[in-house]
Amino acid sequence: MSRNCLVCGKKLGILNAKTITSDGALLCLDDTNKLFGETTGKEHIGIKPTYASWVQKHTSAEIKDLISKNQTAILIAPDRCIGCGRKISAFKATITKDNKRICSNCIHKVFKDQNDTVNAWINNHDSDYFLAYFKNDRSLKAISKDKAEVETLFCPYCNSENVKPLGADKKSFSVGKAAAGAVLTGGIGVLAGFAGKKTGKTDFVCMDCGKQFKR
């Protein structure tokens, strides 16, 4: 008995290499390769477990959406870039403080130029700090290994700019003015000029999604 690939409609029999989504749909080898942007296995032999496992954790709708937008799935593994999921050697990657790899292409999506200052900033920050800007299409400008300029203050969870400091007087505090000259000194962490004396961080709340974060 054969079934069809959820993307191209190809008939898939027992001997065809395929992956299965979380809702039981099938994806042929060619479309699995397209999903990951690389070779994932061989016809009549099978698809590598790493790729098959990723597909099994996602629905057919999610996978069709990625392929229709010409986007690739992101595999999380020690030898892969945290931004795009492509394999990259430690010699070619820039390594974060928590020992994650970032490729040059993904670095350029956050920083206009990649130089020693940018690399030092990445080396000195955890991967979550970089990803908050990468996933929300936000840019940074590295000043030193500890500091980077932020153009706009935003929520790292939903990307909204409708954020306010907790407990601040709305009349006396302008988020827009604060963000214009903000200097990020700890990735997602510190907003210079409005930092607490003891912790060096200010608590903000997103008025759209309701989540709290520190800058």
N, CA, C and O of each residue as an XYZ file, in Angstrom:
860
protein
N       0.848     -1.203      0.000
C       0.000      0.000      0.000
C       0.879      1.247      0.000
O       1.821      1.350      0.786
N       0.574      2.175     -0.867
C       1.378      3.393     -0.953
C       0.557      4.602     -0.521
O      -0.673      4.601     -0.576
N       1.261      5.607     -0.099
C       0.646      6.882      0.242
C       1.422      7.975     -0.468
O       2.483      7.718     -1.036
N       0.908      9.176     -0.441
C       1.518     10.263     -1.197
C       2.295     11.238     -0.316
O       1.968     11.443      0.853
N       3.344     11.839     -0.915
C       4.120     12.879     -0.239
C       3.227     14.094     -0.033
O       2.496     14.483     -0.944
N       3.274     14.693      1.143
C       2.400     15.814      1.474
C       2.712     17.070      0.672
O       1.875     17.968      0.588
N       3.897     17.148      0.083
C       4.289     18.343     -0.672
C       4.112     18.162     -2.178
O       3.394     18.929     -2.819
N       4.769     17.143     -2.741
C       4.759     16.971     -4.202
C       3.718     15.970     -4.693
O       3.432     15.918     -5.889
N       3.155     15.186     -3.801
C       2.133     14.223     -4.180
C       2.658     12.906     -4.724
O       1.880     12.059     -5.161
N       3.975     12.726     -4.700
C       4.577     11.486     -5.206
C       4.097     10.282     -4.393
O       3.998     10.349     -3.168
N       3.796      9.170     -5.095
C       3.396      7.957     -4.407
C       4.591      7.331     -3.705
O       5.660      7.190     -4.300
N       4.418      6.960     -2.462
C       5.509      6.427     -1.657
C       5.155      5.024     -1.166
O       4.189      4.829     -0.429
N       5.966      4.053     -1.597
C       5.757      2.679     -1.173
C       6.674      2.303     -0.027
O       7.355      3.158      0.539
N       6.691      1.031      0.313
C       7.495      0.540      1.432
C       8.978      0.774      1.201
O       9.707      1.058      2.151
N       9.444      0.662     -0.037
C      10.871      0.769     -0.335
C      11.344      2.193     -0.557
O      12.545      2.426     -0.692
N      10.439      3.140     -0.598
C      10.831      4.537     -0.799
C      11.296      5.175      0.505
O      10.681      4.984      1.554
N      12.389      5.937      0.432
C      12.863      6.685      1.600
C      11.880      7.813      1.884
O      11.468      8.526      0.969
N      11.505      7.975      3.141
C      10.516      8.986      3.505
C      10.602      9.294      4.997
O      11.164      8.524      5.777
N      10.048     10.406      5.364
C       9.924     10.770      6.779
C       8.444     10.924      7.095
O       7.629     11.131      6.196
N       8.097     10.821      8.385
C       6.705     10.878      8.822
C       6.526     12.021      9.815
O       7.274     12.128     10.787
N       5.549     12.863      9.572
C       5.292     14.001     10.442
C       4.563     13.566     11.716
O       4.141     12.416     11.845
N       4.425     14.506     12.649
C       3.762     14.193     13.920
C       2.286     13.851     13.727
O       1.694     13.165     14.560
N       1.689     14.327     12.629
C       0.287     14.002     12.369
C       0.137     12.914     11.304
O      -0.928     12.770     10.705
N       1.205     12.154     11.072
C       1.129     10.970     10.229
C       1.254     11.168      8.737
O       1.042     10.218      7.983
N       1.591     12.365      8.275
C       1.769     12.605      6.840
C       3.171     12.173      6.419
O       4.082     12.095      7.243
N       3.333     11.893      5.121
C       4.615     11.434      4.599
C       5.312     12.527      3.803
O       4.671     13.350      3.150
N       6.642     12.516      3.872
C       7.469     13.470      3.123
C       8.526     12.677      2.376
O       9.287     11.932      2.992
N       8.586     12.826      1.055
C       9.537     12.061      0.247
C      10.968     12.537      0.477
O      11.191     13.569      1.110
N      11.928     11.787     -0.036
C      13.343     12.117      0.141
C      13.679     13.479     -0.448
O      14.358     14.284      0.189
N      13.201     13.741     -1.678
C      13.522     15.016     -2.332
C      13.022     16.203     -1.524
O      13.729     17.200     -1.375
N      11.807     16.099     -1.005
C      11.266     17.216     -0.228
C      11.869     17.287      1.172
O      11.922     18.363      1.768
N      12.323     16.158      1.699
C      13.054     16.183      2.971
C      14.387     16.885      2.774
O      14.817     17.664      3.624
N      15.045     16.607      1.646
C      16.294     17.310      1.318
C      16.046     18.808      1.186
O      16.838     19.625      1.657
N      14.937     19.158      0.538
C      14.587     20.566      0.347
C      14.313     21.236      1.695
O      14.688     22.389      1.912
N      13.664     20.511      2.585
C      13.329     21.048      3.902
C      14.576     21.414      4.694
O      14.606     22.433      5.385
N      15.610     20.573      4.590
C      16.836     20.812      5.365
C      17.935     21.485      4.561
O      18.951     21.892      5.124
N      17.747     21.607      3.259
C      18.749     22.270      2.430
C      20.025     21.471      2.274
O      21.082     22.042      2.006
N      19.946     20.149      2.437
C      21.112     19.281      2.314
C      20.665     17.835      2.133
O      19.486     17.517      2.288
N      21.621     16.958      1.802
C      21.313     15.548      1.606
C      21.003     14.889      2.941
O      21.815     14.939      3.865
N      19.839     14.275      3.045
C      19.408     13.680      4.313
C      19.418     12.152      4.307
O      19.249     11.532      5.357
N      19.614     11.538      3.136
C      19.629     10.073      3.053
C      19.673      9.617      1.612
O      19.985     10.403      0.717
N      19.364      8.358      1.380
C      19.392      7.794      0.033
C      18.113      6.997     -0.232
O      17.566      6.349      0.661
N      17.656      7.061     -1.472
C      16.457      6.324     -1.872
C      16.677      4.833     -1.690
O      17.754      4.316     -1.987
N      15.642      4.135     -1.194
C      15.668      2.687     -0.962
C      16.609      2.276      0.186
O      16.741      1.089      0.484
N      17.256      3.254      0.823
C      18.117      2.955      1.983
C      17.524      3.589      3.237
O      17.439      2.961      4.292
N      17.120      4.835      3.096
C      16.493      5.496      4.228
C      17.051      6.876      4.512
O      18.056      7.285      3.931
N      16.397      7.580      5.401
C      16.791      8.926      5.798
C      17.419      8.879      7.182
O      16.941      8.171      8.068
N      18.482      9.631      7.358
C      19.233      9.609      8.617
C      18.330      9.950      9.806
O      17.468     10.823      9.705
N      18.529      9.262     10.927
C      17.669      9.432     12.117
C      17.539     10.866     12.607
O      16.477     11.255     13.093
N      18.610     11.666     12.486
C      18.559     13.052     12.965
C      17.467     13.842     12.254
O      16.722     14.596     12.880
N      17.382     13.659     10.942
C      16.384     14.375     10.148
C      14.986     13.797     10.369
O      14.011     14.537     10.500
N      14.905     12.484     10.407
C      13.615     11.826     10.615
C      13.009     12.224     11.957
O      11.800     12.426     12.065
N      13.857     12.335     12.976
C      13.395     12.707     14.310
C      12.836     14.125     14.325
O      11.837     14.394     14.993
N      13.479     15.033     13.590
C      13.000     16.419     13.533
C      11.618     16.458     12.893
O      10.712     17.113     13.409
N      11.455     15.764     11.778
C      10.170     15.749     11.068
C       9.078     15.173     11.957
O       7.952     15.671     11.949
N       9.390     14.130     12.724
C       8.414     13.478     13.591
C       7.899     14.403     14.698
O       6.847     14.147     15.283
N       8.635     15.466     14.979
C       8.248     16.399     16.035
C       7.465     17.603     15.499
O       7.086     18.490     16.264
N       7.222     17.630     14.174
C       6.530     18.769     13.572
C       5.358     18.302     12.710
O       5.359     17.189     12.185
N       4.369     19.166     12.579
C       3.166     18.827     11.825
C       3.378     19.037     10.325
O       4.318     19.713      9.905
N       2.493     18.451      9.535
C       2.563     18.613      8.088
C       2.358     20.079      7.694
O       2.967     20.552      6.734
N       1.509     20.798      8.427
C       1.256     22.207      8.125
C       2.516     23.047      8.341
O       2.829     23.930      7.543
N       3.234     22.762      9.432
C       4.472     23.496      9.721
C       5.515     23.253      8.639
O       6.212     24.177      8.221
N       5.620     22.016      8.191
C       6.607     21.661      7.187
C       6.255     22.258      5.823
O       7.130     22.765      5.121
N       4.990     22.197      5.454
C       4.557     22.784      4.186
C       4.786     24.287      4.186
O       5.136     24.864      3.156
N       4.592     24.923      5.334
C       4.794     26.366      5.451
C       6.264     26.722      5.241
O       6.575     27.691      4.548
N       7.167     25.946      5.836
C       8.597     26.197      5.669
C       9.021     26.048      4.213
O       9.726     26.903      3.676
N       8.594     24.972      3.582
C       8.982     24.709      2.202
C       8.387     25.750      1.253
O       9.058     26.192      0.320
N       7.140     26.139      1.485
C       6.505     27.137      0.620
C       7.200     28.493      0.704
O       7.205     29.258     -0.260
N       7.785     28.783      1.865
C       8.506     30.045      2.059
C       9.986     29.923      1.716
O      10.759     30.864      1.899
N      10.371     28.738      1.211
C      11.763     28.463      0.850
C      12.696     28.617      2.053
O      13.836     29.060      1.919
N      12.188     28.241      3.232
C      12.984     28.280      4.445
C      13.408     26.868      4.824
O      12.705     25.903      4.520
N      14.541     26.745      5.479
C      15.037     25.428      5.866
C      14.809     25.177      7.355
O      14.772     26.109      8.159
N      14.660     23.914      7.700
C      14.508     23.523      9.094
C      15.829     23.708      9.830
O      16.899     23.559      9.241
N      15.754     24.028     11.098
C      16.962     24.262     11.889
C      17.190     23.091     12.834
O      16.415     22.859     13.762
N      18.258     22.367     12.582
C      18.632     21.259     13.458
C      19.504     21.795     14.578
O      20.409     22.596     14.345
N      19.231     21.352     15.785
C      20.029     21.775     16.934
C      21.014     20.667     17.275
O      20.620     19.582     17.704
N      22.283     20.947     17.082
C      23.338     19.981     17.373
C      24.639     20.744     17.610
O      24.788     21.860     17.113
N      25.583     20.173     18.355
C      26.832     20.869     18.671
C      27.628     21.307     17.447
O      28.357     22.297     17.512
N      27.502     20.583     16.323
C      28.290     20.907     15.139
C      27.520     21.739     14.128
O      27.924     21.832     12.969
N      26.402     22.353     14.556
C      25.577     23.139     13.645
C      25.427     24.582     14.122
O      25.482     24.870     15.317
N      25.235     25.478     13.159
C      25.014     26.894     13.465
C      23.675     27.054     14.166
O      22.685     26.463     13.735
N      23.619     27.834     15.231
C      22.386     28.026     15.986
C      21.368     28.867     15.220
O      20.186     28.877     15.562
N      21.824     29.571     14.188
C      20.921     30.411     13.417
C      20.233     29.680     12.285
O      19.005     29.688     12.195
N      21.016     29.041     11.415
C      20.461     28.393     10.220
C      20.436     26.876     10.303
O      19.769     26.231      9.494
N      21.149     26.286     11.265
C      21.147     24.841     11.432
C      22.103     24.098     10.520
O      22.123     22.867     10.527
N      22.899     24.816      9.735
C      23.845     24.159      8.839
C      25.069     23.674      9.611
O      25.462     24.277     10.609
N      25.672     22.571      9.138
C      26.887     22.069      9.754
C      28.032     23.049      9.505
O      28.192     23.564      8.398
N      28.819     23.297     10.539
C      29.947     24.206     10.413
C      31.032     23.789     11.389
O      30.755     23.492     12.551
N      32.264     23.767     10.913
C      33.370     23.357     11.773
C      33.678     24.455     12.788
O      33.357     25.623     12.572
N      34.299     24.068     13.886
C      34.649     25.032     14.934
C      35.646     26.066     14.418
O      35.703     27.183     14.933
N      36.431     25.704     13.406
C      37.439     26.620     12.860
C      36.802     27.722     12.022
O      37.341     28.826     11.939
N      35.653     27.431     11.394
C      34.991     28.416     10.549
C      33.915     29.192     11.298
O      33.463     30.236     10.830
N      33.509     28.694     12.443
C      32.424     29.326     13.202
C      32.958     30.323     14.221
O      34.124     30.277     14.612
N      32.067     31.233     14.643
C      32.343     32.094     15.792
C      31.617     31.461     16.972
O      30.430     31.147     16.878
N      32.322     31.275     18.073
C      31.796     30.512     19.204
C      31.250     31.436     20.290
O      31.912     32.395     20.688
N      30.040     31.143     20.768
C      29.442     31.943     21.834
C      30.016     31.541     23.198
O      30.766     30.572     23.315
N      29.648     32.300     24.205
C      30.134     32.042     25.560
C      29.709     30.662     26.050
O      30.444     30.011     26.793
N      28.518     30.212     25.633
C      28.035     28.886     26.041
C      28.373     27.806     25.006
O      27.713     26.770     24.928
N      29.408     28.075     24.222
C      30.005     27.088     23.315
C      29.084     26.656     22.173
O      29.070     25.483     21.802
N      28.321     27.591     21.618
C      27.492     27.327     20.453
C      28.145     27.985     19.220
O      28.878     28.966     19.349
N      27.873     27.438     18.042
C      28.502     27.924     16.814
C      27.569     28.815     15.998
O      26.367     28.567     15.905
N      28.153     29.857     15.410
C      27.399     30.756     14.531
C      28.193     30.948     13.249
O      29.390     31.233     13.298
N      27.539     30.795     12.103
C      28.220     30.971     10.819
C      28.255     32.454     10.438
O      27.547     33.272     11.026
N      29.075     32.781      9.462
C      29.232     34.176      9.021
C      27.936     34.745      8.453
O      27.618     35.910      8.694
N      27.183     33.941      7.701
C      25.934     34.421      7.110
C      24.944     34.874      8.177
O      24.287     35.904      8.025
N      24.840     34.105      9.252
C      23.904     34.466     10.322
C      24.404     35.667     11.117
O      23.608     36.484     11.579
N      25.704     35.774     11.275
C      26.273     36.935     11.964
C      25.938     38.215     11.213
O      25.626     39.236     11.826
N      26.002     38.163      9.875
C      25.731     39.339      9.058
C      24.270     39.766      9.091
O      23.947     40.886      8.696
N      23.387     38.895      9.554
C      21.981     39.266      9.679
C      21.740     40.136     10.906
O      20.731     40.836     10.987
N      22.662     40.091     11.856
C      22.546     40.897     13.072
C      23.526     42.060     13.055
O      23.175     43.182     13.419
N      24.741     41.793     12.635
C      25.776     42.820     12.541
C      26.069     43.097     11.064
O      26.218     42.156     10.285
N      26.152     44.347     10.674
C      26.408     44.678      9.264
C      27.763     44.160      8.818
O      27.915     43.700      7.686
N      28.735     44.232      9.691
C      30.086     43.774      9.368
C      30.544     42.772     10.415
O      30.182     42.865     11.588
N      31.341     41.822      9.973
C      31.945     40.890     10.921
C      33.417     41.232     11.055
O      34.166     41.185     10.079
N      33.824     41.574     12.254
C      35.211     41.928     12.517
C      35.612     41.398     13.890
O      34.848     40.675     14.530
N      36.796     41.755     14.333
C      37.295     41.256     15.617
C      36.422     41.701     16.785
O      36.247     40.955     17.748
N      35.871     42.913     16.706
C      35.019     43.419     17.786
C      33.710     42.626     17.866
O      33.239     42.286     18.951
N      33.139     42.342     16.700
C      31.905     41.540     16.648
C      32.163     40.142     17.192
O      31.393     39.633     18.006
N      33.245     39.526     16.741
C      33.582     38.174     17.205
C      33.803     38.143     18.712
O      33.393     37.200     19.389
N      34.453     39.183     19.231
C      34.713     39.257     20.675
C      33.402     39.403     21.443
O      33.240     38.816     22.513
N      32.461     40.186     20.899
C      31.153     40.348     21.551
C      30.423     39.011     21.606
O      29.855     38.653     22.637
N      30.437     38.277     20.504
C      29.775     36.975     20.456
C      30.434     36.003     21.425
O      29.747     35.264     22.131
N      31.767     36.001     21.461
C      32.509     35.128     22.382
C      32.135     35.391     23.834
O      32.212     34.494     24.673
N      31.724     36.634     24.131
C      31.482     37.044     25.505
C      30.012     36.990     25.912
O      29.659     37.419     27.011
N      29.139     36.460     25.023
C      27.709     36.402     25.320
C      27.137     35.023     25.010
O      27.622     34.324     24.120
N      26.097     34.637     25.758
C      25.424     33.364     25.517
C      24.639     33.406     24.209
O      24.285     34.478     23.718
N      24.378     32.243     23.663
C      23.686     32.139     22.380
C      22.293     32.765     22.409
O      21.848     33.308     21.398
N      21.589     32.700     23.553
C      20.245     33.268     23.658
C      20.239     34.763     23.371
O      19.278     35.283     22.803
N      21.298     35.452     23.758
C      21.384     36.891     23.519
C      21.419     37.179     22.025
O      20.714     38.066     21.544
N      22.243     36.429     21.287
C      22.342     36.611     19.844
C      21.025     36.247     19.161
O      20.557     36.974     18.284
N      20.428     35.124     19.561
C      19.214     34.634     18.918
C      18.025     35.575     19.103
O      17.142     35.629     18.247
N      17.994     36.311     20.202
C      16.895     37.257     20.419
C      16.856     38.287     19.298
O      15.775     38.713     18.892
N      18.000     38.688     18.799
C      18.080     39.663     17.715
C      17.970     38.979     16.354
O      17.332     39.508     15.443
N      18.579     37.824     16.216
C      18.542     37.086     14.957
C      17.118     36.690     14.585
O      16.701     36.900     13.446
N      16.376     36.129     15.511
C      15.015     35.641     15.241
C      14.024     36.772     15.018
O      13.006     36.585     14.351
N      14.314     37.950     15.573
C      13.399     39.077     15.430
C      13.851     40.086     14.378
O      13.306     41.186     14.283
N      14.867     39.694     13.581
C      15.384     40.561     12.508
C      15.799     41.933     13.032
O      15.501     42.964     12.428
N      16.490     41.923     14.163
C      16.986     43.156     14.774
C      18.498     43.243     14.596
O      19.182     42.224     14.497
N      19.002     44.448     14.558
C      20.434     44.632     14.325
C      21.152     45.178     15.554
O      20.558     45.845     16.400
N      22.422     44.881     15.625
C      23.304     45.371     16.687
C      24.571     45.948     16.056
O      24.930     45.611     14.928
N      25.232     46.811     16.800
C      26.530     47.335     16.385
C      27.485     47.168     17.560
O      27.343     47.838     18.582
N      28.451     46.279     17.412
C      29.377     45.988     18.508
C      30.320     47.148     18.745
O      30.904     47.693     17.808
N      30.464     47.521     20.013
C      31.393     48.576     20.412
C      32.633     47.968     21.036
O      33.752     48.412     20.782
N      32.427     46.955     21.850
C      33.517     46.219     22.487
C      33.011     44.813     22.760
O      31.901     44.463     22.359
N      33.802     44.018     23.428
C      33.373     42.660     23.741
C      32.210     42.636     24.731
O      31.511     41.629     24.846
N      32.000     43.751     25.449
C      30.941     43.822     26.455
C      29.731     44.636     26.019
O      28.648     44.483     26.584
N      29.903     45.504     25.017
C      28.833     46.438     24.678
C      28.464     46.377     23.198
O      29.295     46.104     22.332
N      27.164     46.648     22.941
C      26.677     46.758     21.567
C      25.530     47.755     21.546
O      24.699     47.770     22.453
N      25.483     48.576     20.528
C      24.414     49.563     20.402
C      23.125     48.894     19.926
O      23.137     48.025     19.055
N      22.026     49.320     20.518
C      20.702     48.825     20.133
C      19.904     49.991     19.572
O      19.798     51.033     20.219
N      19.344     49.834     18.389
C      18.592     50.920     17.774
C      17.236     51.126     18.448
O      16.814     52.264     18.652
N      16.558     50.046     18.791
C      15.212     50.139     19.356
C      15.013     49.118     20.463
O      15.422     47.963     20.344
N      14.383     49.558     21.531
C      14.048     48.651     22.622
C      12.838     47.821     22.210
O      11.838     48.375     21.753
N      12.913     46.491     22.364
C      11.817     45.628     21.943
C      11.717     44.409     22.832
O      12.643     44.085     23.577
N      10.569     43.731     22.743
C      10.350     42.500     23.493
C      11.005     41.337     22.747
O      10.695     41.116     21.577
N      11.896     40.595     23.390
C      12.572     39.483     22.713
C      11.665     38.280     22.473
O      12.059     37.337     21.786
N      10.448     38.304     23.034
C       9.535     37.167     22.886
C       8.587     37.343     21.693
O       8.389     36.411     20.913
N       7.999     38.546     21.554
C       7.022     38.746     20.474
C       7.433     39.841     19.493
O       6.719     40.102     18.525
N       8.578     40.483     19.733
C       9.137     41.506     18.838
C       8.405     42.844     18.909
O       8.668     43.732     18.098
N       7.502     42.998     19.856
C       6.769     44.250     19.987
C       7.652     45.340     20.601
O       8.500     45.065     21.450
N       7.437     46.578     20.154
C       8.161     47.715     20.730
C       7.332     48.399     21.815
O       7.746     49.408     22.385
N       6.165     47.840     22.088
C       5.275     48.386     23.118
C       5.678     47.828     24.481
O       4.973     46.998     25.054
N       6.806     48.287     24.989
C       7.343     47.805     26.261
C       7.510     48.960     27.231
O       7.705     50.106     26.825
N       7.432     48.645     28.520
C       7.576     49.672     29.554
C       8.373     49.112     30.730
O       8.299     47.917     31.018
N       9.131     49.966     31.406
C       9.848     49.521     32.603
C       8.872     49.306     33.748
O       7.941     50.095     33.913
N       9.054     48.290     34.518
C       8.164     48.007     35.642
C       8.303     49.090     36.710
O       9.410     49.426     37.131
N       7.177     49.623     37.135
C       7.179     50.600     38.221
C       7.575     51.997     37.825
O       7.685     52.877     38.679
N       7.799     52.226     36.509
C       8.214     53.567     36.090
C       7.005     54.477     35.896
O       5.914     54.026     35.548
N       7.225     55.759     36.130
C       6.179     56.751     35.915
C       6.045     56.990     34.417
O       6.994     57.445     33.778
N       4.879     56.689     33.848
C       4.689     56.796     32.402
C       4.946     58.216     31.895
O       5.451     58.386     30.786
N       4.604     59.252     32.700
C       4.759     60.631     32.256
C       6.217     61.064     32.207
O       6.602     61.871     31.361
N       7.019     60.533     33.106
C       8.405     60.989     33.205
C       9.385     60.107     32.444
O      10.564     60.441     32.325
N       8.900     58.986     31.930
C       9.798     58.050     31.259
C       9.322     57.784     29.838
O       8.159     57.440     29.628
N      10.200     57.939     28.875
C       9.875     57.677     27.484
C      10.703     56.512     26.986
O      11.928     56.609     26.914
N      10.050     55.404     26.639
C      10.761     54.234     26.133
C      11.464     54.581     24.835
O      12.586     54.137     24.596
N      10.801     55.384     23.985
C      11.391     55.738     22.697
C      12.681     56.505     22.866
O      13.668     56.231     22.183
N      12.679     57.491     23.797
C      13.881     58.274     24.032
C      14.976     57.423     24.650
O      16.157     57.598     24.353
N      14.573     56.507     25.508
C      15.559     55.648     26.161
C      16.224     54.743     25.146
O      17.436     54.532     25.186
N      15.421     54.208     24.231
C      15.940     53.251     23.265
C      16.846     53.909     22.255
O      17.767     53.273     21.741
N      16.599     55.192     21.955
C      17.366     55.879     20.921
C      18.856     55.893     21.231
O      19.678     55.782     20.322
N      19.209     56.027     22.500
C      20.613     56.064     22.865
C      21.039     54.878     23.691
O      22.044     54.936     24.400
N      20.287     53.810     23.607
C      20.557     52.649     24.453
C      21.841     51.956     24.070
O      22.197     51.880     22.894
N      22.525     51.458     25.058
C      23.726     50.651     24.827
C      23.524     49.316     25.514
O      23.380     49.249     26.735
N      23.515     48.268     24.735
C      23.308     46.938     25.287
C      24.622     46.427     25.827
O      25.571     46.225     25.070
N      24.688     46.213     27.137
C      25.937     45.791     27.748
C      25.916     44.333     28.181
O      26.910     43.820     28.695
N      24.789     43.667     27.977
C      24.746     42.265     28.369
C      23.837     41.454     27.481
O      23.057     40.643     27.978
N      23.917     41.652     26.174
C      23.068     40.906     25.254
C      21.630     41.332     25.445
O      21.288     42.484     25.179
N      20.781     40.428     25.901
C      19.395     40.768     26.205
C      19.362     41.529     27.522
O      18.329     42.077     27.908
N      20.486     41.560     28.198
C      20.576     42.015     29.569
C      20.402     43.458     29.934
O      19.374     43.784     30.528
N      21.315     44.357     29.633
C      21.381     45.628     30.334
C      21.114     46.814     29.424
O      21.652     46.879     28.318
N      20.301     47.738     29.867
C      20.088     48.987     29.161
C      20.800     50.082     29.940
O      20.336     50.494     31.002
N      21.930     50.554     29.415
C      22.746     51.525     30.130
C      21.971     52.822     30.333
O      21.244     53.260     29.441
N      22.123     53.429     31.489
C      21.459     54.680     31.790
C      20.198     54.488     32.609
O      19.759     55.417     33.286
N      19.601     53.292     32.565
C      18.395     52.991     33.335
C      18.594     51.736     34.156
O      17.626     51.105     34.579
N      19.837     51.374     34.382
C      20.147     50.151     35.118
C      20.117     50.414     36.615
O      20.450     51.506     37.075
N      19.717     49.403     37.365
C      19.709     49.517     38.814
C      21.128     49.521     39.350
O      22.015     48.915     38.750
N      21.355     50.190     40.463
C      22.702     50.287     41.017
C      23.218     48.951     41.504
O      24.417     48.685     41.415
N      22.341     48.107     42.017
C      22.785     46.835     42.580
C      22.919     45.743     41.521
O      23.939     45.056     41.464
N      21.903     45.581     40.690
C      21.921     44.482     39.723
C      22.457     44.888     38.369
O      22.900     44.031     37.604
N      22.430     46.189     38.044
C      22.871     46.640     36.733
C      21.855     46.316     35.653
O      22.170     46.426     34.468
N      20.637     45.915     36.029
C      19.625     45.559     35.058
C      18.289     46.211     35.399
O      17.999     46.496     36.561
N      17.485     46.440     34.365
C      16.165     47.004     34.552
C      15.120     46.009     34.069
O      15.282     45.395     33.015
N      14.048     45.849     34.840
C      12.969     44.950     34.450
C      11.983     45.689     33.559
O      11.543     46.794     33.876
N      11.642     45.059     32.434
C      10.651     45.609     31.519
C       9.520     44.605     31.356
O       9.696     43.408     31.581
N       8.352     45.114     30.960
C       7.216     44.246     30.669
C       6.682     44.612     29.286
O       6.585     45.791     28.944
N       6.341     43.607     28.504
C       5.755     43.822     27.185
C       4.261     44.038     27.353
O       3.581     43.214     27.964
N       3.746     45.132     26.819
C       2.340     45.461     26.974
C       1.457     44.650     26.026
O       0.231     44.681     26.133
N       2.085     43.924     25.098
C       1.313     43.122     24.141
C       1.210     41.655     24.573
O       0.112     41.101     24.634
N       2.368     41.019     24.877
C       2.320     39.610     25.254
C       2.354     39.392     26.761
O       2.076     38.290     27.234
N       2.698     40.451     27.532
C       2.663     40.390     28.987
C       3.898     39.786     29.635
O       3.963     39.691     30.861
N       4.888     39.373     28.831
C       6.081     38.741     29.402
C       7.068     39.793     29.881
O       7.132     40.903     29.354
N       7.843     39.407     30.906
C       8.845     40.304     31.472
C      10.237     39.906     31.006
O      10.500     38.733     30.741
N      11.121     40.883     30.909
C      12.507     40.624     30.522
C      13.383     41.712     31.100
O      12.888     42.736     31.572
N      14.676     41.491     31.063
C      15.628     42.448     31.602
C      16.465     43.060     30.498
O      16.841     42.385     29.540
N      16.754     44.350     30.640
C      17.663     45.034     29.709
C      18.465     46.057     30.500
O      19.300     46.760     29.930
